[in-house]
Amino acid sequence: MSTDYVIVGSGVAGIAAAETLRAHVPGATITLISEDPAGFYSRPGLAYYLTGVIPDKQLFPQSAEALRALNLKWIQARVERIDTQACCLVLADKRRVPYDRLLLATGARAAAPDFPGGELDGVVTLDTYDDARRLVQRARRGTHAVVVGGGITAVELAEGLHARGCHVHYLLRGARYWANLLDAEESELIEGRLRADGIEIHYHTRIRQAVGTGGRLTAVETESGTQIPCKILAVAIGTRPRLELARTAGLTTDRGILADQFLKTNVPNIFAAGDVAQVYDPLTGQATLDTLWPTARAHGVVAAMNMAGTPMIYQRTVAANVTLLAGLPTTIIGVLGGANDDDLVAIARGNSETWLATVPTWVVVERHDVNRIRLMLGDRAINGALIIGDQTLARPIQRLIDAQADITAIRADLLAPGADVLALLHRFWTEWEAAHGPVS
């Protein structure tokens, strides 16, 4: 008898799992269930659609023909619960979908506003394709908009709304932007570019409530009593994994669904992948959440291989992301350390918990106008790096961090006052690459 594989979630983790299953179990019955009517699209691309850099059709990485070629049974519906005894899913319309192997790739949703008035028409998030389309429709030239939150998404919202002609107020609860990842100079670099674009930044400003008339947003009231009139309030205070199904089914959860190095949960034949999965790493002895596209894809592949009966261990690579912050290409790699950030109540999209880990480290900074490299050095290797602007050394540094390359030979030179960090890195990288092979 053939095995029934069921995947819940049409994001990159779910699609990667479907592709892997189809390649390794060609005749299998694969059912994919998603309540997102848009199907599979690039969530990181939503910001570029909002700014008008790309049309919405470019958000879809695969054509309809390519998805049809996977020969999936695609069901657009909400899963109400998992019946683990009968090994089936119960949908909202009471249909039952049996499974032999089940993958939960349900992702994460934007954290709800943590102030009164969050239900008003005009309070929005940038979470889905439909969110982005509705936001584009709302963002008319001259419209006043307020953005609250931190991390990558908040700046994407501020820039996107500004690009659509809105007058944007960006409210920061603390003294600077993304305080748990960036240092003070890096925050000021980003803030300065936002201000130069015409985005008005308010520091030490918390929302007391969103104010409306007839159910529609008209203003935000700050804790100081000031009212800022607006028709759009964009909230980006973090994301929370979608855990409802897992919890009611008896799966072990923490911040996400706890999964082992094979992506297995505590319930037989149920796996987890993507933003919802908090995956155990045997090297650190910890289970970590990531909201990164490459990580989600890797989760999906490994989970599918194990579902298909081919044991594969998920080998965590150094968490990295490449993004644009205030128009500056920015690469974030590995452990950067950091304190609490008042603008985020949960992990933001495009982040990794490992970035904020605390390890003994020495900081090396190279500054050139808007170009900046910050290295976090351990005793023998580079633990993390932030590269803003010129990205020439981003891939080499990422590979050195991933390989935990021994930098003992140049460590003292890097830490020396007035060190030419770029020259030292370039020379070391050239020699290391010659010995270990080129970047793949």
DRENDRENDREN-709622 format. One record per residue (C-alpha): residue in one letter; x negated, y negated, z. Coordinates in pm, whole numbers. Example, Ala and Ser with C-alpha at 12.3 -4.5 7.8 and 13.67 -1.06 7.14 Angstrom:
2
@res:A; X:-1230; Y:450; Z:780
@res:S; X:-1367; Y:106; Z:714
//
This chain:
440
@res:M; X:0; Y:0; Z:0
@res:S; X:-120; Y:-353; Z:-76
@res:T; X:-197; Y:-597; Z:203
@res:D; X:21; Y:-905; Z:249
@res:Y; X:-197; Y:-1210; Z:305
@res:V; X:-22; Y:-1524; Z:425
@res:I; X:-180; Y:-1869; Z:456
@res:V; X:-8; Y:-2157; Z:634
@res:G; X:-144; Y:-2488; Z:505
@res:S; X:-228; Y:-2622; Z:160
@res:G; X:-534; Y:-2827; Z:254
@res:V; X:-889; Y:-2744; Z:151
@res:A; X:-924; Y:-2464; Z:409
@res:G; X:-607; Y:-2290; Z:287
@res:I; X:-693; Y:-2326; Z:-82
@res:A; X:-1054; Y:-2209; Z:-28
@res:A; X:-915; Y:-1904; Z:150
@res:A; X:-668; Y:-1834; Z:-132
@res:E; X:-944; Y:-1861; Z:-395
@res:T; X:-1171; Y:-1630; Z:-196
@res:L; X:-899; Y:-1372; Z:-141
@res:R; X:-803; Y:-1372; Z:-507
@res:A; X:-1167; Y:-1324; Z:-609
@res:H; X:-1231; Y:-1037; Z:-369
@res:V; X:-889; Y:-870; Z:-358
@res:P; X:-762; Y:-931; Z:-714
@res:G; X:-435; Y:-742; Z:-681
@res:A; X:-338; Y:-873; Z:-339
@res:T; X:-12; Y:-1043; Z:-256
@res:I; X:-106; Y:-1391; Z:-133
@res:T; X:162; Y:-1623; Z:3
@res:L; X:83; Y:-1986; Z:78
@res:I; X:331; Y:-2183; Z:289
@res:S; X:315; Y:-2560; Z:318
@res:E; X:562; Y:-2828; Z:416
@res:D; X:360; Y:-3095; Z:231
@res:P; X:541; Y:-3152; Z:-100
@res:A; X:224; Y:-3288; Z:-261
@res:G; X:44; Y:-2956; Z:-227
@res:F; X:-335; Y:-2963; Z:-250
@res:Y; X:-503; Y:-3302; Z:-272
@res:S; X:-818; Y:-3476; Z:-151
@res:R; X:-745; Y:-3626; Z:188
@res:P; X:-1079; Y:-3814; Z:188
@res:G; X:-973; Y:-3968; Z:-144
@res:L; X:-665; Y:-4138; Z:2
@res:A; X:-872; Y:-4440; Z:107
@res:Y; X:-999; Y:-4490; Z:-249
@res:Y; X:-644; Y:-4468; Z:-381
@res:L; X:-533; Y:-4726; Z:-124
@res:T; X:-804; Y:-4971; Z:-232
@res:G; X:-716; Y:-4913; Z:-598
@res:V; X:-1058; Y:-4767; Z:-686
@res:I; X:-898; Y:-4448; Z:-821
@res:P; X:-549; Y:-4365; Z:-954
@res:D; X:-342; Y:-4116; Z:-762
@res:K; X:-390; Y:-3845; Z:-1027
@res:Q; X:-758; Y:-3827; Z:-931
@res:L; X:-660; Y:-3719; Z:-579
@res:F; X:-581; Y:-3371; Z:-705
@res:P; X:-902; Y:-3162; Z:-732
@res:Q; X:-734; Y:-2879; Z:-923
@res:S; X:-493; Y:-2886; Z:-1213
@res:A; X:-154; Y:-2722; Z:-1190
@res:E; X:-283; Y:-2460; Z:-1436
@res:A; X:-579; Y:-2374; Z:-1211
@res:L; X:-352; Y:-2332; Z:-910
@res:R; X:-110; Y:-2118; Z:-1109
@res:A; X:-403; Y:-1898; Z:-1213
@res:L; X:-447; Y:-1802; Z:-848
@res:N; X:-112; Y:-1623; Z:-873
@res:L; X:5; Y:-1734; Z:-532
@res:K; X:355; Y:-1709; Z:-398
@res:W; X:393; Y:-2074; Z:-297
@res:I; X:664; Y:-2162; Z:-46
@res:Q; X:737; Y:-2523; Z:46
@res:A; X:888; Y:-2495; Z:391
@res:R; X:822; Y:-2556; Z:758
@res:V; X:722; Y:-2254; Z:965
@res:E; X:932; Y:-2251; Z:1279
@res:R; X:752; Y:-1975; Z:1467
@res:I; X:532; Y:-1668; Z:1442
@res:D; X:678; Y:-1334; Z:1549
@res:T; X:356; Y:-1154; Z:1640
@res:Q; X:538; Y:-833; Z:1736
@res:A; X:709; Y:-800; Z:1397
@res:C; X:412; Y:-958; Z:1213
@res:C; X:621; Y:-1214; Z:1032
@res:L; X:677; Y:-1587; Z:1009
@res:V; X:1019; Y:-1738; Z:1068
@res:L; X:1081; Y:-2042; Z:849
@res:A; X:1302; Y:-2338; Z:935
@res:D; X:1572; Y:-2204; Z:700
@res:K; X:1552; Y:-1870; Z:890
@res:R; X:1379; Y:-1683; Z:608
@res:R; X:1126; Y:-1430; Z:735
@res:V; X:789; Y:-1383; Z:567
@res:P; X:598; Y:-1068; Z:667
@res:Y; X:221; Y:-1064; Z:693
@res:D; X:-58; Y:-813; Z:742
@res:R; X:-325; Y:-1082; Z:772
@res:L; X:-235; Y:-1441; Z:862
@res:L; X:-444; Y:-1757; Z:834
@res:L; X:-340; Y:-2072; Z:1019
@res:A; X:-487; Y:-2370; Z:832
@res:T; X:-230; Y:-2619; Z:955
@res:G; X:-477; Y:-2908; Z:988
@res:A; X:-438; Y:-3210; Z:1213
@res:R; X:-197; Y:-3502; Z:1220
@res:A; X:-259; Y:-3863; Z:1308
@res:A; X:-222; Y:-3935; Z:1678
@res:A; X:102; Y:-4117; Z:1752
@res:P; X:92; Y:-4482; Z:1860
@res:D; X:23; Y:-4508; Z:2234
@res:F; X:237; Y:-4819; Z:2285
@res:P; X:613; Y:-4894; Z:2274
@res:G; X:768; Y:-4964; Z:1934
@res:G; X:572; Y:-4703; Z:1745
@res:E; X:895; Y:-4577; Z:1583
@res:L; X:968; Y:-4906; Z:1403
@res:D; X:983; Y:-4916; Z:1023
@res:G; X:649; Y:-5067; Z:925
@res:V; X:433; Y:-4877; Z:1174
@res:V; X:228; Y:-4646; Z:955
@res:T; X:-64; Y:-4402; Z:943
@res:L; X:-287; Y:-4286; Z:658
@res:D; X:-245; Y:-3912; Z:702
@res:T; X:-90; Y:-3770; Z:385
@res:Y; X:-47; Y:-3843; Z:17
@res:D; X:308; Y:-3961; Z:86
@res:D; X:174; Y:-4194; Z:358
@res:A; X:-67; Y:-4347; Z:108
@res:R; X:203; Y:-4394; Z:-158
@res:R; X:440; Y:-4560; Z:89
@res:L; X:160; Y:-4785; Z:213
@res:V; X:78; Y:-4896; Z:-142
@res:Q; X:445; Y:-4982; Z:-194
@res:R; X:453; Y:-5188; Z:128
@res:A; X:125; Y:-5372; Z:72
@res:R; X:234; Y:-5680; Z:-121
@res:R; X:15; Y:-5985; Z:-175
@res:G; X:48; Y:-6222; Z:119
@res:T; X:194; Y:-5960; Z:354
@res:H; X:56; Y:-5984; Z:706
@res:A; X:-82; Y:-5653; Z:834
@res:V; X:-238; Y:-5541; Z:1161
@res:V; X:-478; Y:-5247; Z:1191
@res:V; X:-557; Y:-5084; Z:1524
@res:G; X:-799; Y:-4799; Z:1586
@res:G; X:-1153; Y:-4684; Z:1525
@res:G; X:-1370; Y:-4456; Z:1319
@res:I; X:-1369; Y:-4431; Z:942
@res:T; X:-993; Y:-4439; Z:885
@res:A; X:-936; Y:-4774; Z:1060
@res:V; X:-1186; Y:-4951; Z:837
@res:E; X:-1043; Y:-4774; Z:532
@res:L; X:-700; Y:-4908; Z:623
@res:A; X:-827; Y:-5261; Z:681
@res:E; X:-1019; Y:-5263; Z:351
@res:G; X:-737; Y:-5096; Z:158
@res:L; X:-470; Y:-5337; Z:279
@res:H; X:-701; Y:-5632; Z:211
@res:A; X:-768; Y:-5502; Z:-141
@res:R; X:-391; Y:-5493; Z:-198
@res:G; X:-366; Y:-5863; Z:-112
@res:C; X:-258; Y:-5842; Z:252
@res:H; X:-379; Y:-6078; Z:521
@res:V; X:-535; Y:-5830; Z:765
@res:H; X:-588; Y:-5858; Z:1139
@res:Y; X:-812; Y:-5581; Z:1278
@res:L; X:-764; Y:-5531; Z:1653
@res:L; X:-1051; Y:-5376; Z:1851
@res:R; X:-987; Y:-5274; Z:2209
@res:G; X:-1354; Y:-5308; Z:2299
@res:A; X:-1646; Y:-5536; Z:2222
@res:R; X:-1740; Y:-5382; Z:1887
@res:Y; X:-1654; Y:-5136; Z:1613
@res:W; X:-1709; Y:-4759; Z:1658
@res:A; X:-1904; Y:-4804; Z:1979
@res:N; X:-1950; Y:-4432; Z:2044
@res:L; X:-2140; Y:-4372; Z:1720
@res:L; X:-2293; Y:-4696; Z:1595
@res:D; X:-2540; Y:-4910; Z:1783
@res:A; X:-2468; Y:-5279; Z:1839
@res:E; X:-2654; Y:-5397; Z:1528
@res:E; X:-2482; Y:-5140; Z:1307
@res:S; X:-2142; Y:-5243; Z:1441
@res:E; X:-2221; Y:-5608; Z:1373
@res:L; X:-2335; Y:-5525; Z:1019
@res:I; X:-1998; Y:-5362; Z:942
@res:E; X:-1795; Y:-5628; Z:1123
@res:G; X:-1980; Y:-5908; Z:946
@res:R; X:-1900; Y:-5763; Z:605
@res:L; X:-1533; Y:-5721; Z:699
@res:R; X:-1517; Y:-6083; Z:816
@res:A; X:-1689; Y:-6200; Z:496
@res:D; X:-1410; Y:-6029; Z:301
@res:G; X:-1151; Y:-6228; Z:495
@res:I; X:-1044; Y:-5964; Z:747
@res:E; X:-978; Y:-6126; Z:1086
@res:I; X:-1124; Y:-5923; Z:1373
@res:H; X:-986; Y:-5956; Z:1727
@res:Y; X:-1204; Y:-5818; Z:2008
@res:H; X:-1091; Y:-5694; Z:2351
@res:T; X:-735; Y:-5688; Z:2217
@res:R; X:-479; Y:-5425; Z:2310
@res:I; X:-125; Y:-5392; Z:2183
@res:R; X:138; Y:-5418; Z:2453
@res:Q; X:418; Y:-5334; Z:2211
@res:A; X:529; Y:-5344; Z:1851
@res:V; X:819; Y:-5590; Z:1814
@res:G; X:1102; Y:-5551; Z:1567
@res:T; X:1447; Y:-5661; Z:1457
@res:G; X:1706; Y:-5419; Z:1327
@res:G; X:1455; Y:-5135; Z:1349
@res:R; X:1198; Y:-5317; Z:1132
@res:L; X:858; Y:-5434; Z:1251
@res:T; X:820; Y:-5811; Z:1279
@res:A; X:514; Y:-5856; Z:1503
@res:V; X:277; Y:-5702; Z:1752
@res:E; X:252; Y:-5839; Z:2103
@res:T; X:-90; Y:-5811; Z:2267
@res:E; X:-152; Y:-5758; Z:2637
@res:S; X:-246; Y:-6125; Z:2664
@res:G; X:107; Y:-6214; Z:2548
@res:T; X:5; Y:-6332; Z:2201
@res:Q; X:233; Y:-6232; Z:1913
@res:I; X:85; Y:-6163; Z:1570
@res:P; X:359; Y:-6165; Z:1303
@res:C; X:327; Y:-5873; Z:1062
@res:K; X:524; Y:-5637; Z:841
@res:I; X:267; Y:-5356; Z:853
@res:L; X:102; Y:-5207; Z:1159
@res:A; X:-148; Y:-4938; Z:1057
@res:V; X:-253; Y:-4706; Z:1340
@res:A; X:-575; Y:-4501; Z:1329
@res:I; X:-650; Y:-4394; Z:1686
@res:G; X:-751; Y:-4036; Z:1603
@res:T; X:-603; Y:-3703; Z:1502
@res:R; X:-466; Y:-3405; Z:1691
@res:P; X:-472; Y:-3046; Z:1560
@res:R; X:-130; Y:-2900; Z:1480
@res:L; X:-109; Y:-2646; Z:1760
@res:E; X:265; Y:-2590; Z:1799
@res:L; X:278; Y:-2260; Z:1608
@res:A; X:-30; Y:-2125; Z:1779
@res:R; X:83; Y:-2210; Z:2129
@res:T; X:431; Y:-2061; Z:2095
@res:A; X:279; Y:-1746; Z:1946
@res:G; X:45; Y:-1695; Z:2242
@res:L; X:-280; Y:-1787; Z:2067
@res:T; X:-551; Y:-1926; Z:2291
@res:T; X:-593; Y:-2299; Z:2240
@res:D; X:-805; Y:-2575; Z:2382
@res:R; X:-843; Y:-2892; Z:2178
@res:G; X:-777; Y:-2671; Z:1875
@res:I; X:-705; Y:-2303; Z:1811
@res:L; X:-998; Y:-2114; Z:1960
@res:A; X:-1160; Y:-1891; Z:1699
@res:D; X:-1469; Y:-1672; Z:1714
@res:Q; X:-1758; Y:-1671; Z:1468
@res:F; X:-1547; Y:-1456; Z:1232
@res:L; X:-1264; Y:-1716; Z:1250
@res:K; X:-1050; Y:-1462; Z:1438
@res:T; X:-814; Y:-1578; Z:1710
@res:N; X:-727; Y:-1378; Z:2022
@res:V; X:-421; Y:-1225; Z:1846
@res:P; X:-498; Y:-936; Z:1609
@res:N; X:-484; Y:-1015; Z:1235
@res:I; X:-445; Y:-1390; Z:1288
@res:F; X:-724; Y:-1624; Z:1182
@res:A; X:-770; Y:-2001; Z:1200
@res:A; X:-959; Y:-2243; Z:975
@res:G; X:-1002; Y:-2614; Z:904
@res:D; X:-917; Y:-2911; Z:1125
@res:V; X:-698; Y:-2698; Z:1352
@res:A; X:-976; Y:-2450; Z:1433
@res:Q; X:-1211; Y:-2493; Z:1729
@res:V; X:-1482; Y:-2250; Z:1627
@res:Y; X:-1734; Y:-2080; Z:1853
@res:D; X:-2099; Y:-2135; Z:1770
@res:P; X:-2324; Y:-1864; Z:1920
@res:L; X:-2630; Y:-2092; Z:1892
@res:T; X:-2485; Y:-2351; Z:2127
@res:G; X:-2240; Y:-2132; Z:2315
@res:Q; X:-1967; Y:-2390; Z:2251
@res:A; X:-1650; Y:-2408; Z:2044
@res:T; X:-1635; Y:-2727; Z:1841
@res:L; X:-1379; Y:-2929; Z:1646
@res:D; X:-1466; Y:-3085; Z:1312
@res:T; X:-1246; Y:-3288; Z:1078
@res:L; X:-1480; Y:-3262; Z:782
@res:W; X:-1386; Y:-3150; Z:430
@res:P; X:-1699; Y:-2930; Z:371
@res:T; X:-1654; Y:-2761; Z:708
@res:A; X:-1289; Y:-2685; Z:637
@res:R; X:-1380; Y:-2533; Z:301
@res:A; X:-1649; Y:-2316; Z:463
@res:H; X:-1400; Y:-2204; Z:729
@res:G; X:-1153; Y:-2099; Z:461
@res:V; X:-1410; Y:-1889; Z:274
@res:V; X:-1534; Y:-1709; Z:586
@res:A; X:-1184; Y:-1646; Z:720
@res:A; X:-1073; Y:-1501; Z:387
@res:M; X:-1372; Y:-1267; Z:365
@res:N; X:-1293; Y:-1131; Z:710
@res:M; X:-923; Y:-1105; Z:628
@res:A; X:-1021; Y:-901; Z:322
@res:G; X:-1225; Y:-662; Z:535
@res:T; X:-1572; Y:-787; Z:444
@res:P; X:-1734; Y:-902; Z:769
@res:M; X:-1887; Y:-1248; Z:744
@res:I; X:-2011; Y:-1471; Z:1024
@res:Y; X:-1946; Y:-1843; Z:1004
@res:Q; X:-2288; Y:-2001; Z:1023
@res:R; X:-2249; Y:-2357; Z:1129
@res:T; X:-2455; Y:-2611; Z:941
@res:V; X:-2541; Y:-2957; Z:1066
@res:A; X:-2225; Y:-3168; Z:1066
@res:A; X:-2254; Y:-3445; Z:807
@res:N; X:-2033; Y:-3691; Z:628
@res:V; X:-2087; Y:-3942; Z:350
@res:T; X:-1849; Y:-4237; Z:346
@res:L; X:-1816; Y:-4607; Z:271
@res:L; X:-1807; Y:-4850; Z:562
@res:A; X:-1728; Y:-5206; Z:455
@res:G; X:-1853; Y:-5119; Z:109
@res:L; X:-2182; Y:-4972; Z:234
@res:P; X:-2263; Y:-4607; Z:156
@res:T; X:-2314; Y:-4440; Z:493
@res:T; X:-2437; Y:-4090; Z:578
@res:I; X:-2391; Y:-3951; Z:929
@res:I; X:-2586; Y:-3635; Z:1017
@res:G; X:-2627; Y:-3426; Z:1329
@res:V; X:-2645; Y:-3548; Z:1688
@res:L; X:-2627; Y:-3924; Z:1739
@res:G; X:-2503; Y:-3943; Z:2097
@res:G; X:-2263; Y:-4202; Z:2225
@res:A; X:-2028; Y:-4315; Z:2498
@res:N; X:-1650; Y:-4342; Z:2502
@res:D; X:-1476; Y:-4550; Z:2236
@res:D; X:-1160; Y:-4725; Z:2356
@res:D; X:-1028; Y:-4746; Z:1999
@res:L; X:-993; Y:-4367; Z:1969
@res:V; X:-779; Y:-4138; Z:2183
@res:A; X:-882; Y:-3821; Z:1996
@res:I; X:-1125; Y:-3706; Z:1729
@res:A; X:-1094; Y:-3920; Z:1418
@res:R; X:-1063; Y:-3778; Z:1067
@res:G; X:-1402; Y:-3737; Z:903
@res:N; X:-1574; Y:-3679; Z:1238
@res:S; X:-1749; Y:-3401; Z:1424
@res:E; X:-1764; Y:-3354; Z:1800
@res:T; X:-2130; Y:-3259; Z:1764
@res:W; X:-2220; Y:-3615; Z:1657
@res:L; X:-2152; Y:-3731; Z:2011
@res:A; X:-2347; Y:-3458; Z:2191
@res:T; X:-2604; Y:-3578; Z:2441
@res:V; X:-2957; Y:-3444; Z:2405
@res:P; X:-3297; Y:-3582; Z:2509
@res:T; X:-3396; Y:-3809; Z:2224
@res:W; X:-3610; Y:-4100; Z:2106
@res:V; X:-3471; Y:-4350; Z:1859
@res:V; X:-3648; Y:-4473; Z:1549
@res:V; X:-3495; Y:-4755; Z:1345
@res:E; X:-3597; Y:-4893; Z:1005
@res:R; X:-3417; Y:-5212; Z:899
@res:H; X:-3407; Y:-5383; Z:560
@res:D; X:-3116; Y:-5626; Z:515
@res:V; X:-2811; Y:-5401; Z:474
@res:N; X:-3025; Y:-5089; Z:440
@res:R; X:-3086; Y:-4907; Z:764
@res:I; X:-3213; Y:-4569; Z:884
@res:R; X:-3174; Y:-4460; Z:1245
@res:L; X:-3342; Y:-4133; Z:1342
@res:M; X:-3273; Y:-3941; Z:1662
@res:L; X:-3593; Y:-3751; Z:1738
@res:G; X:-3622; Y:-3447; Z:1960
@res:D; X:-3949; Y:-3302; Z:2086
@res:R; X:-4026; Y:-3126; Z:1756
@res:A; X:-3746; Y:-3203; Z:1510
@res:I; X:-3500; Y:-3469; Z:1399
@res:N; X:-3170; Y:-3414; Z:1580
@res:G; X:-2961; Y:-3665; Z:1389
@res:A; X:-2964; Y:-3961; Z:1156
@res:L; X:-2754; Y:-4249; Z:1034
@res:I; X:-2837; Y:-4389; Z:691
@res:I; X:-2662; Y:-4709; Z:581
@res:G; X:-2705; Y:-4865; Z:236
@res:D; X:-2984; Y:-4709; Z:28
@res:Q; X:-2920; Y:-4334; Z:28
@res:T; X:-3246; Y:-4221; Z:-135
@res:L; X:-3361; Y:-4032; Z:174
@res:A; X:-3019; Y:-3910; Z:289
@res:R; X:-3036; Y:-3562; Z:133
@res:P; X:-3400; Y:-3505; Z:231
@res:I; X:-3328; Y:-3609; Z:592
@res:Q; X:-3020; Y:-3386; Z:601
@res:R; X:-3223; Y:-3089; Z:485
@res:L; X:-3496; Y:-3158; Z:740
@res:I; X:-3235; Y:-3173; Z:1017
@res:D; X:-3054; Y:-2862; Z:894
@res:A; X:-3382; Y:-2667; Z:879
@res:Q; X:-3501; Y:-2813; Z:1212
@res:A; X:-3827; Y:-2891; Z:1035
@res:D; X:-4123; Y:-2937; Z:1269
@res:I; X:-4216; Y:-3307; Z:1253
@res:T; X:-4485; Y:-3287; Z:1521
@res:A; X:-4747; Y:-3406; Z:1269
@res:I; X:-4574; Y:-3744; Z:1220
@res:R; X:-4373; Y:-3781; Z:1539
@res:A; X:-4617; Y:-4012; Z:1717
@res:D; X:-4657; Y:-4221; Z:1401
@res:L; X:-4280; Y:-4258; Z:1368
@res:L; X:-4256; Y:-4385; Z:1726
@res:A; X:-4548; Y:-4625; Z:1694
@res:P; X:-4462; Y:-4999; Z:1697
@res:G; X:-4441; Y:-5138; Z:1344
@res:A; X:-4439; Y:-4792; Z:1187
@res:D; X:-4360; Y:-4771; Z:815
@res:V; X:-4083; Y:-4519; Z:871
@res:L; X:-3984; Y:-4493; Z:504
@res:A; X:-4338; Y:-4419; Z:388
@res:L; X:-4392; Y:-4164; Z:666
@res:L; X:-4066; Y:-3985; Z:587
@res:H; X:-4126; Y:-3988; Z:214
@res:R; X:-4476; Y:-3843; Z:246
@res:F; X:-4365; Y:-3580; Z:498
@res:W; X:-4067; Y:-3484; Z:285
@res:T; X:-4279; Y:-3448; Z:-30
@res:E; X:-4518; Y:-3212; Z:148
@res:W; X:-4239; Y:-3018; Z:321
@res:E; X:-4041; Y:-2977; Z:-2
@res:A; X:-4350; Y:-2849; Z:-183
@res:A; X:-4387; Y:-2583; Z:83
@res:H; X:-4018; Y:-2489; Z:120
@res:G; X:-3860; Y:-2555; Z:-218
@res:P; X:-3645; Y:-2834; Z:-365
@res:V; X:-3310; Y:-2953; Z:-237
@res:S; X:-3033; Y:-2732; Z:-373
//
